[in-house]
Amino acid sequence: MRTPALTPRSFLALALLLSPGVAFSAPPAGYYDSVDPTAQGALRSTLHEIIDDHIRFPYTSSNIDTWDILKLADEDPNNPSNILDVYKNASLAKVEGGTGGYQREHTWPNSYGFPNDLVSNYPFTDCHALFLAYGSYNGSRGNTLYRFCSAACDEKATDENNGQGGGTGIYPGNSNWRSGSGPSGSWETWIGRRGDVARALFYLDVRYEGGFHGVTGGPEPDLILTDDQSLIVPVPSGGANASVAYMGMRSALLEWHRQDPVDDMERHRNDVVASFQGNRNPFIDQPGLVLCAIGGDCGSFYTVTPCRVVDTRNPDGPYGGPSLTSGVARLFTVPGRCGIPATAESVSLNITVVGATGPGYLTLYPGGQTPPLASTITFPMSIARSNNAMLTLSKDGVLGVLPFVGGVGQVHLIVDVGGYVD
């Protein structure tokens, strides 16, 4: 019988289990070394210890406040003078706080657990879960729950910006959809940002476990995602934080996380907020932790002696040359090599690119599926780059690699395996 080998070091492989093809942001070295992934409770508690007790900035102030942070976090990547809002995907000129067409959206409505803007109210001003949102859309969302809607719901269309959004009239399309109000209402975020709001709520679910802030002593609620609508009730406006508060719907948010993987804009947002608050959203850095921490599906991770499964510098063959050509996908079967069994669902990999004839990126994905839009590793011309990841395999154990290299160029790929999830 195999025994899972889980240590802080082997966790570095498990922690990198991603939705297929997603690249990493860059947390400080060792940031997640203390995480224990052996079970859901252990993972949640050790993640909580890392991201707990962050620095609070005022909601509104003449000094640095949430407006200032969010204008940087939600900056339009194609126009630094604008922000890109979360729901309408509108590019709007940056203005002084509260004077323009956008507002601050509490993805977890503050009426569900933390109603007042008080000096000790940490979730109210936590920028990992605050987004800039087009005013009327923010009002339309209100405190409805995040869940799937239908074509019978009211459509809230998006603008086309940064290669996403636009188009109306077909459910779900690129639109937001809403119905009802309050806990019985529904808001389905559009496909380009639904993963962002899901991971924001996953962060809150782990960051806030009740008790008190470890530095200031401020009371904090225990925020819990649920699929039980009866638990989700508003607290009185102007009242104190609830000791325990709920928001939903958890199952829909887990699906949204899968449908909309982490992208570079979300990584940028995580880096900006962390630069102020001093804590990160681990589900942006390491999206594969969601299944265990939120979904309770932790699997078992097994280490193997590091072993090379792909090296395109070697002679022609299924695991060797020729070099990868831009736009041409290659497929590699992993089980049966290096002690990886046919039952393996995901493999822990060290991915290295060398000899690129131009700048570019690789997307790794389950073979037989459509490659996602996000990259697994980016690289400049001629410079070797490496990245650790654990990638999901297809049902028959195939890993796909799709390269893009400037000037229809070429690049060599080296892949070493260090473990797998079964």
Secondary structure as UniProt FT lines:
FT   HELIX           8..14
FT   TURN            15..16
FT   TURN            20..21
FT   TURN            29..34
FT   HELIX           40..51
FT   HELIX           66..73
FT   STRAND          75..76
FT   TURN            77..78
FT   STRAND          79..84
FT   TURN            86..88
FT   STRAND          91..93
FT   TURN            97..98
FT   STRAND          102..106
FT   TURN            110..113
FT   TURN            119..120
FT   HELIX           123..125
FT   TURN            127..128
FT   STRAND          130..134
FT   HELIX           135..141
FT   TURN            142..143
FT   STRAND          145..146
FT   TURN            151..152
FT   STRAND          154..156
FT   TURN            162..163
FT   TURN            173..174
FT   STRAND          176..179
FT   HELIX           182..184
FT   STRAND          186..188
FT   TURN            191..193
FT   HELIX           194..207
FT   TURN            214..216
FT   STRAND          222..225
FT   HELIX           229..231
FT   TURN            237..238
FT   STRAND          244..247
FT   HELIX           250..259
FT   HELIX           264..277
FT   HELIX           282..285
FT   TURN            287..288
FT   HELIX           289..293
FT   TURN            294..295
FT   STRAND          301..311
FT   TURN            312..313
FT   TURN            318..319
FT   STRAND          324..325
FT   TURN            326..327
FT   STRAND          330..333
FT   TURN            335..336
FT   TURN            338..339
FT   TURN            342..343
FT   STRAND          346..354
FT   STRAND          360..366
FT   TURN            367..368
FT   STRAND          377..379
FT   TURN            381..382
FT   STRAND          385..392
FT   TURN            395..396
FT   STRAND          398..405
FT   TURN            406..408
FT   STRAND          410..421
//
